[in-house]
Amino acid sequence: MGGSKMKPQTKRVLQYLVQHGRIKPLEALDKMGIYRLASRISELRHYGFGILTRKVKTYSGKYVAEYTLVDNYILTAWIENEKKCA
């Protein structure tokens, strides 16, 4: 994963995605205090994680991004590494 250390917020977003599969900006703000979710998603993509983006309509009629984690070999390797370090 590039040899550089992942930022704490980026790692929290990844952990959330592993547990829940998807995330929206308001969830990131409410549950983790992360205001710039799109930046964290960009960093995860830079590390090689597969993340899809789709626009979803909110109850108020506005559209927001929803990010979904795609299982790939980078994700599998990261999960295995996290298990070894635990």
N, C-alpha and C positions, 0 to 999 in steps of 0.2 A: 504494500500500500504506500509506495512512494518513499518509505523510510522516514517520513516526517510524522510527528506525533499529532493525533487528531485532537482538535479543540474540544474542551469539555462540553460545550453546548451541542456541537456536532455529534459527539458520541451519545449524548442524551437523546437527541432526535433519532439516531439510528436504533438505540435500544427501544425507544417507543415504537418505532416502525416494526421492529422484530416482534414485539409483543402484540401489537394491534393491527399491523398490516398497512394502515393508512393514517394520514394526519392532515388536518387543515390548519391554517394560520391561527384561528382563534383557540384551537386546542393547544397549540404550542405555547401561546401566550398564557392561557389560563392554567395549564398543568405544569409548565416548565419555566415560565417567565421569559420565553424566547420570542422576541419581537420581530426579528428578521429571519423568518423560516426559509424564505426563498434562498437566502445566502447560505444557510446551513445545508439545504438540499443541493445547491450547486457544489459545495465542498464534498458532499458525499458522492456525487456523480464524478467529481475529479478523482476520488479514490477508487472509482470503478464500480460502485454500487449501482444496480439498475433501479431507477425510480421513474415511474410514469406520472405524468401530470394530466389532470383533466379538470375542466371547469364544471362546478356544480352550483346549482341554484339554491340560495338560502331561503329561509321562510319569508324574509323581507323582499325577495325577488331579485336580490343582487347575486352576482356570480363571484365565486372565490375558487382558488386553486385547491385541489385535493391531490395529495401525493401518495402514491401506492408503491410499496417495495416489491421488486421483482426478484425472485430467487435466482441467484446465479452463483458461479464458483467463487467469486469474491466474498459474497455473503456467507457461503458455507465455510470458507476458510476463516473468516472473522469470528463466526460463532464458535468454531472449534478452538480457536486461540483464546477466546474469552473463557471457555470452559476450563482450559488448562491453567489459566491465570487465577481462577476463582478458588 
